[in-house]
Every structure is written in structure tokens, then in C-alpha cells.
Amino acid sequence: MRGSTARQVPRNRYPDRESRHPGRGSALAAGLLGLVAAVAAGYLPVTRFIDIPFGFSLGDLSPWTLVDLGAYLGAALAFLVGSLATFFRAVTGAILLVLGALLAIGAILLEPFLGAGITYAEYFRAVFRLDGFAALDHAVLMVAAPLVLLLAMLPSTFGHLRFRAPALPLD
């Protein structure tokens, strides 16, 4: 049957692994949660700057308080730029989302030390009572930052961001 005109089945019936488009769900979820986390992380230092009384300056704050406020601002910026870059399918976006999540988690864990000797249990209990918008904002960031970290580090996220469609032949 070698010479027959029967339709020949190609040897490689399944597309190569590289030519399949990976799912975009984790990258999209990381980007959207990153935007939420950017707003939450940015709200905290902005309200603290606004609440500084007249005649009081940033130089009067303790160095650890400045580190905490800087970590929140850095996390907000990293979340915002990382989310936008992720939407434009840049691998840098996922890296910035991971950096923002680590900064936010670090700032959250540093904050109880800045208080009047409160423990972590008291701090988290106060936050998750959700008394007021600041507590709600802290709670949103405490939930969003680890989720963004997890979603941004998934192999499917990096697979989607690295994927480039194969070029079509010009025949």
C-alpha cells in the first residue's frame, strides 16, 4: 500500500508542548489581586502622612517607622507596576508582584514591633475585628499579599508570561 493515494497520518499528531498556549488564569488573577494590594498598601502610609500633626515632621519618626512606611510605599509601587506589566505579558511583572508581596508581608510583620509592645496575637485580633476602614485595609492586604505571592510564583503564570506564539510561515 506504499504507492496508494490513501491519506497519510502525520507522525506527530499532537502539537509540541512549546506550541500550546498556557492558561492565563493565574497571571490574570495575580494581576488583579496585585491592583487590590497596591491600593491597600498605598492607603496605609498616605493616611499616616496625612495624620501627622502640624509642626511634626518625618524626621521626628523613629527609623523603624520610616522603614515600615517605606516598605508599604515600595510594596504599593511594586504591586502597581507589576500588575500592569503582567497584563502586558512581561515576566518582569510577576517578579515585581513577588517583590511587592514580600515587602508587604515584611511591613505587616514589622508593624507590631512599632506599637506599644503588643504581641502578634493582639495585633491580628485587632485587625481582624474590622473596626474601621484602616483595619479593613490591613485585613485586605494581609489576605491579598500572600495570594499574590502564591499566584505570581506559579509555573503557569511564568509559562503564560514567557509564551510567544510561533511565527506563521509566509508561504
N, C-alpha and C positions, 0 to 999 in steps of 0.2 A: 504494500500500500504506500510505498515510498513516493511514487510518482503521482499519486492521486491528488485531486484538487480539493480534497476534504479540508475543511477549516482546521488549521493548526492551532493548538492551545499554546499560548506563550508559556515559557518555563516559569517565569516569575509572575504568578497571577496576583500576588499581593504587593501593594506598594512598599517601598523601603520604609524603614522606621523613620528615617530623616525627612521623608516627604509628607508624612502625616502631620497635620496641624494639631499641636497640643491644645488641650482645653484652656480657655481663658478665664474660667470662673474664679480661680484662686487669685489671679492677678487683679481682676476687676474688684473682687471683694477686698483685697488688701488696699487697693487704691481708694475705694470709697470709705473704708474704715480709717484710712490714713487721713482723709479730709476731716472726718469727725474728730479724730485725735488731734489734728492740727488746731482746730477751733478750741477744743478743750484745753490743750496745753498752752495755747496763746492767751486764753482768757485769764488764767491764774496770775501770771506776772503783770499783765496790764491792769487788773484790778488792784493789785498790790501797789503798783506805781501811782495809780490814781488816789489810793487811800493814804498816801504819805502826807502827813500834816504839813502845813505851811511852816517854813523855816527848817525843815528836816530834809536832809539830802541823802543820796545813795551812799555817800562816804560815811554816813553815820551808821549804816547797817553793818552787821558782822560779816566777815569774809565768807563764812559758810552760807549765810543767807544769800549773798550775791552769787555764790556758786549755784545754789538751788534755783534762783531766778534765771541765771544764765542757762542752766540745763533745761528749764522749761521753755525758754525762748529758742534755744537751739533745737529742741525736740519739735517745737511748732514749725520752725523753718524747714527742718529735715522732712517732717511729715508732709508739709505742703508741696515742696519741690519734688519729693519722692513720689507723691501721688500723681502729680501732673506728668512726671517723666514716665511713670508706669502706664498711664493712659496713652502715652505716645510710644509705648513698647520699647523703652530703653531699659537695659539691665541695670543701669545706674539708679533707676527709680526704686527697684527692690532693695538695693544696697542702702540707699538713703532711708527707706522705710525701716529697715533693720536698725540703722543708726539712730533714727528718731525714737524708735521703741525702746532701745537700750537707754538712751538719755532720759526718756520719760520715766521708765521704771527706776532708774537711778535717782531721779529727782523725787519721786514718790517715796522711795525708801530712805532718802536723806531727811525728808521733812519732819518726821517725828523727833529726830535729834535736835532740831531747831526750836522745838516747843519747850515748854517749861518742864522737862523731864518726864514726858508722857511715854508710855510703852506703845509698842506696835498694836497690841490688842485694843488699847484705848483709842488710838488714832483711827484704826479701821472701823471700830464700833461707831465712833463719831461721824466718820464719813458715810458709812452705810445706813445711818439713821435718816439720811437725806433731808436734814433740816436746812433748808435754804438752797439757793442756786449754787453757791460755792461748793457745798457738799455734793450736790448732784453732778457738778462739773468734775470734781475729783473722782467720783464713782465712775463716771463715763470714761475718764482717762485710765482709771485702774482696770477697767474691763477691755477697752479698745486697744491699749498699748500691747498687752500680751497677745491678743488676737492678731494684730497687725504683724507682730514679730513672727508668730507661727505661720501665718499665710504668706508672708514675704519670703520666708525661708523654704517653703515647699518646692520640691523639684518641678512640679507642674507650673509654678509661677515663673521660675527661671527658664523652663522649656518654652513657655509661651513668649517670653520676652526675647529669647535668643532666636526663635524660629524666623527664618526668612523663606518665603515661598521660592521654589525653584524657578529659574528663568525659563520661559517658554521658548522653544526653538523658533527661529524666524523663517522656517520653510514656507 
